């Protein structure tokens, strides 16, 4: 955000460049600015000194395990596994199910 503020203060257009994990980071940065204060939103929309392009090189923003949304994805995976194992309780012992649920929750 500091670099964006510096570009806006210089009245220069700017672009966001990301490589691998940087792609996810610039998308997160843009999202935070778009949903931020009116001043932050202005950084992206000023006609002669706003965001003009995004360059995503070898993007890791598509759900790779090292993206910033990993925590939410792990929590969703845990919930999905719990639902799956609840169904499997008729086929596996309680000790086996408990072991796997603890393993997933302590991951």
N, C-alpha and C positions, 0 to 999 in steps of 0.2 A: 504494500500500500504506500510506503514511503516513496518508492520510485515513481509510482503513478502520480502522487502529489507533486513531486519535483517536476515531472513532465508537464503537468497541468499548470503549475506556477510559471514555467518557462513558455507557456502558450504553444506547446509543441504537441502534435499528434503522437500517439504511441501505439505500440502493438504488444501483445502478450506472446512470448515465445516459451514453449515448454518441450522438454525432451523426456520421454519415459514418465517417471513419477511427476516431473514438472508439469506435464499436461493436466494431470488431476489437480495439482496445486493451483494452476492459473484459472482453471474452471471454478474451483472453490473460491478463489480470490474474487473473481468476477461476480459469482453468486452472492458473496458477502457484501460487495459494493452495491449490487443491484437491490438488495433487500435492506440496505443500510439507511443512514440518514439522508435527507435531501441533498446535502453537500456531497456525500459519497456517491449518490446516484448521478450527480452532476459531473463527477469525474469521468464517467463513462459516456455521457451524452452531449457534452459541450461540442458545439458544431465545428469549431476550428482547432480544438485542442483535446479531443476525446479519443476514445479507443477506435482505431481504424482497422485493425486486423488481429487475428489469432493464428499462430502457427503451431500446430500440434505434431511433433515429430515422434514417431514410434510410441504412440499414446499408451499410457498405462491407466487411462481414465475409464477404460471399458470394463472394469470390474476385476482387475487383477488383484492378487492377494496383497500387494503392497500399496494399493490405493488408500486414500484417507477414509474411505467409507468401510474399511475392513471391520471395524468394531460393530457397526450395524449389521453387516452381513453375517458375522459370526453369531450374533444374538439371534438373527433370523434362522440360521442353520440349526442352532441349538433347539429352538422352538419346533422346527420341522422334525428334527430327530426325536424329540420328546413325543410328538404326535405319532410318529411312526412306531416308536417302541411301545406306546400305549396300546396300539393295535396288536402288537406282537406278544403281549403279555400272555395270551392264551397258548402260545407256542414255546415260550422260553420261561425259565424259572425266575422267580422274583429276585434272587441274588444276582443273576446275570443282567437283568434289566437295571437293577440298582447300580451295579458296577458301571455300566455304560452311561447311564444318566450322570453319575458323579464324575466320570471321566470327561464328559462333554461340558459339564458345568464348571469344572475346575481348569478347563483348557485356557 
